[in-house]
Amino acid sequence: MTIKVMTANKAISEAVKLAKPQVIPVYPITPQTSISEYLAQYVADGDLDAEYIRVESEHSAMSASMGASGTGVRVFTATSSQGLMYMHEVLYAAAGMRLPIVMADANRAISAPLSIWNDQQDSIVQRDAGWLQTYVENGQDALDSILMAYKISEKVLLPSMVCLDGFILTHTVEPVEIPDESQVKKFLPPYKPKHAFLDPDWSMSLGTLTDPEYYMEARYQVEEAMEKSIAIINKVTKEFEDIFGRKYGLTENYMCDDADIILIAMGSIASTIKEVINDLRAKGEKIGLLKLRSYRPFPVKEIAETVKNAKKLAVLDKSILFGMGGAIYNDIKSKLDKETYGFIVGLGGRDITPKEINEIIEKTKSPVRDITWIGLKGGQQ
């Protein structure tokens, strides 16, 4: 084990090198680009024995990932924003074919207007594609989540998307612990599927035309796998803790046991919220944070158990479902009978400050509307 100072993009690349994928089809896009550059360098230097495919587009990157995964090898790719939107068609196919691809998404706003800065809209709009989605808080979380994603996906046979906030994490330098290769091999042995789809000795068709007699069953199998993945995630995170000593789960609960108000959020914003909670706790205010690590599967039981004693919930969304509020807000409202308020924050890289988090808490105490935009120039009409 060594500790190095690095960006989250570098941490992702280190994790991929340790996971030893055999095929890496990738197309660069800001702020993901350095992931593809690091991996290209590893392959060129002989540090990673993989086929690095320089494709012409993100659609091709995912298509090549599917073909490679179908042969029974471990695969990695990465993208962001418009690139992920371009992949959209193929994401559904990868999940429907039950291919355990792992992809990093450097969360970035989508056009128009054009923005290279962070929010979570790009991955949120893929939430129904059948991919597992994990949102990370820092570089260490990013590295660890890639390793866990491979083990989870290869057990449940669904692809995984590890989402990290663009620039806020991708380009921010912090200490990250890199585990020893022997530890990783113990946790994540080489991928040996029972059979490969694209095998000349055991041939079968993949993604073929399916008539109404069987299509629903195929969709149900993906749904069933998504539901069963909750137990797999819990098992894998426990195995990870036993080997590496770092604890993860579907959610992280911060001072929620006696909280009157619980904030719900995903990604790097959780670090800022924790600092605000520390200050408010010192003043006697009972505020907590429920951080969603897993967005798909959506951990309803874990959320319900965490918030059962809270009086109010404040949901922070770095995305917008036009006409409906934020995606997480809508998921929470549809599943829980609890007084809940939604806040749209940080779109297009807008800073979310401790002052604004305090404002969210105050607005939750004395609500004016169900959905509030925070930091909006000129205010909300």
Residue pairs with C-beta under 8 A, 6 or more apart in sequence:
1 177
1 178
1 179
1 180
1 183
2 177
2 178
3 175
3 176
3 177
3 178
4 175
4 176
4 178
5 173
5 174
5 175
5 176
6 14
6 139
6 173
6 174
6 176
7 34
7 139
7 169
7 170
7 171
7 172
7 173
8 136
8 138
8 139
8 142
8 164
8 169
8 170
8 172
8 174
9 31
9 32
9 34
9 35
9 38
9 106
9 164
9 170
9 171
10 34
10 38
10 139
10 176
11 139
11 140
11 142
11 143
11 176
12 35
12 78
12 104
12 142
12 143
12 146
12 162
12 164
13 34
13 35
13 38
13 39
13 42
14 143
14 176
14 178
15 142
15 143
15 144
15 145
15 146
15 147
16 24
16 35
16 39
16 48
16 76
16 146
17 39
17 42
17 47
17 48
18 147
18 178
18 179
18 181
18 184
18 188
19 74
19 76
19 102
19 146
19 147
19 150
19 184
19 188
20 48
20 49
20 50
20 74
20 190
21 50
21 73
21 74
21 75
21 76
21 102
22 49
22 50
22 51
22 68
22 73
22 74
22 75
23 50
23 51
23 53
23 64
23 65
23 68
23 69
23 73
23 74
23 75
23 76
24 39
24 43
24 50
24 51
24 52
24 53
24 75
24 76
24 77
25 53
25 55
25 60
25 61
25 62
25 64
25 65
25 68
25 75
25 77
26 35
26 36
26 39
26 52
26 53
26 54
26 55
26 61
26 76
26 77
26 78
26 79
27 36
27 54
27 55
27 56
27 57
27 58
27 60
27 61
27 79
27 83
28 36
28 37
29 58
29 79
29 80
29 81
29 82
29 83
30 80
30 108
30 116
30 166
31 80
31 106
31 108
31 116
31 166
31 167
31 170
31 171
32 78
32 79
32 80
32 83
32 104
32 105
32 106
32 166
32 170
34 170
35 78
35 104
35 106
36 78
39 48
39 50
39 52
39 76
40 52
42 48
42 50
43 49
43 50
43 52
51 68
53 61
53 64
55 61
55 64
57 86
58 79
58 83
58 84
58 86
58 87
59 86
59 87
59 89
59 90
61 77
61 79
61 83
61 87
62 77
62 87
62 90
62 91
62 94
62 101
62 103
63 90
65 75
65 77
65 94
65 99
65 101
65 103
66 90
66 93
66 94
66 97
66 99
66 101
67 198
68 75
69 75
69 94
69 99
69 100
69 101
70 97
70 99
70 196
70 197
70 198
70 206
71 196
71 197
71 198
71 199
72 191
72 192
72 193
72 195
72 196
72 197
72 198
72 199
73 191
74 150
74 154
74 190
74 191
75 99
75 101
75 102
76 101
76 102
76 103
76 104
77 101
77 103
77 104
78 103
78 104
78 105
78 106
79 87
79 103
79 104
79 105
79 106
80 105
80 106
80 107
80 108
80 122
80 166
81 106
81 107
81 108
81 109
81 110
81 111
81 116
81 122
81 166
82 110
82 111
82 122
84 105
84 122
84 123
84 126
85 110
85 122
85 125
88 125
88 126
88 129
91 126
91 129
91 130
91 131
91 159
92 129
92 130
93 207
94 101
94 130
94 131
94 159
95 129
95 130
95 131
95 158
95 159
95 222
96 130
96 207
96 218
96 219
96 222
97 197
97 206
97 207
98 157
98 158
98 221
98 222
98 225
99 157
99 159
100 150
100 153
100 154
100 156
100 157
100 158
100 159
100 160
100 191
101 153
101 159
101 160
102 146
102 149
102 150
102 153
102 159
102 160
102 162
103 131
103 159
103 160
103 161
103 162
104 142
104 146
104 161
104 162
104 163
104 164
105 122
105 123
105 161
105 162
105 163
105 164
106 164
106 165
106 166
106 170
107 118
107 119
107 120
107 122
107 123
107 163
107 164
107 165
107 166
107 267
107 318
108 115
108 116
108 117
108 118
108 119
108 122
108 166
109 115
109 116
109 117
109 118
109 119
109 121
109 122
109 347
109 348
109 349
110 121
110 122
110 125
113 348
115 348
115 349
116 166
116 167
116 349
117 166
117 167
117 348
117 349
118 165
118 166
118 167
118 168
118 318
118 346
118 348
118 349
119 318
119 319
119 346
119 347
119 348
119 349
120 135
120 163
120 165
120 266
120 267
120 317
120 318
120 319
121 318
121 319
121 320
121 347
123 133
123 161
123 163
124 295
124 319
124 327
125 319
126 133
126 161
127 133
127 295
127 296
127 327
130 158
130 159
130 222
130 226
131 158
131 159
131 160
131 161
131 296
132 149
132 152
132 153
132 156
132 158
132 159
132 160
132 161
132 226
132 229
132 233
132 294
132 296
132 297
133 160
133 161
133 163
133 294
133 295
133 296
134 145
134 148
134 149
134 160
134 161
134 162
134 163
134 293
134 294
134 295
135 163
135 164
135 266
135 267
135 292
135 293
135 295
136 142
136 145
136 162
136 163
136 164
136 169
136 267
136 268
136 293
137 267
137 268
137 270
137 271
137 291
138 169
138 174
138 268
138 271
139 169
139 172
139 174
139 176
140 174
140 176
140 177
140 246
141 248
141 293
142 162
142 164
142 169
143 176
143 177
143 178
144 240
144 244
144 246
144 248
145 162
145 248
145 293
146 162
147 179
147 184
147 187
147 188
147 240
148 233
148 236
148 237
148 240
148 248
149 160
149 162
150 160
150 188
150 191
151 187
151 188
151 236
151 239
152 160
152 229
152 232
152 233
152 236
153 159
153 160
154 191
154 193
155 232
155 236
156 225
156 228
156 229
156 232
157 225
158 222
158 225
158 226
158 229
163 267
164 170
164 267
164 268
165 267
165 268
165 269
166 349
167 349
168 268
169 267
169 268
179 244
183 243
183 244
186 243
187 239
187 240
187 243
187 244
195 202
196 202
197 204
197 206
198 206
210 218
226 296
226 297
227 297
229 297
230 250
230 294
230 297
230 299
233 249
233 250
233 294
233 297
234 249
234 250
237 247
237 248
237 249
240 246
240 248
241 247
241 248
248 293
249 293
249 302
250 292
250 293
250 294
250 297
250 299
250 302
251 290
251 291
251 292
251 293
251 294
251 299
251 302
251 303
251 306
252 270
252 289
252 290
252 291
252 293
253 288
253 289
253 290
253 291
253 306
254 270
254 273
254 274
254 277
254 288
254 289
254 290
254 291
255 277
255 281
255 287
255 288
255 289
256 262
256 288
256 289
256 290
256 306
256 307
256 310
257 288
257 309
258 286
258 288
258 309
259 286
259 287
259 288
259 309
259 310
260 286
260 287
260 310
260 311
260 312
261 286
261 287
261 288
261 310
261 311
261 312
261 313
261 314
261 361
261 364
261 365
262 287
262 288
262 289
262 290
262 306
262 307
262 310
262 312
262 313
262 314
263 273
263 277
263 287
263 288
263 289
263 290
263 313
263 314
263 315
263 316
263 357
263 360
263 361
264 289
264 290
264 291
264 292
264 303
264 313
264 314
264 315
264 316
264 328
264 332
265 273
265 289
265 290
265 291
265 292
265 315
265 316
265 328
266 291
266 292
266 293
266 295
266 318
266 328
267 318
269 316
269 318
269 345
269 346
269 352
270 289
270 291
272 352
272 353
272 354
272 357
273 289
273 316
273 357
274 289
275 354
276 287
276 354
276 357
276 358
276 361
277 287
277 288
277 289
279 354
280 287
280 358
280 361
281 287
285 361
287 361
288 310
290 303
290 306
290 307
292 299
292 303
292 328
295 328
298 331
298 335
300 335
303 332
303 335
303 336
304 335
304 336
307 313
307 336
307 338
310 338
311 339
312 338
312 339
312 340
312 341
312 364
312 365
313 332
313 336
313 338
313 339
313 340
313 341
313 364
314 340
314 341
314 343
314 360
314 361
314 363
314 364
315 326
315 328
315 329
315 332
315 340
315 341
315 342
315 343
316 326
316 328
316 343
316 345
316 352
316 360
317 325
317 326
317 327
317 328
317 329
317 342
317 343
317 344
317 345
318 345
318 346
318 347
319 326
319 327
319 347
320 326
320 344
320 347
321 327
321 330
324 330
325 342
325 344
325 370
325 371
326 342
326 343
326 344
326 371
329 340
329 342
329 371
330 342
332 338
332 340
333 340
333 342
341 363
341 364
341 367
341 370
341 371
341 372
342 370
342 371
342 372
343 360
343 363
343 371
343 372
343 373
343 374
344 371
344 372
344 373
344 374
345 352
345 356
345 360
345 374
345 375
346 352
346 375
350 375
351 375
352 374
352 375
356 374
356 375
359 374
360 372
360 374
363 372
369 380
372 380
373 380
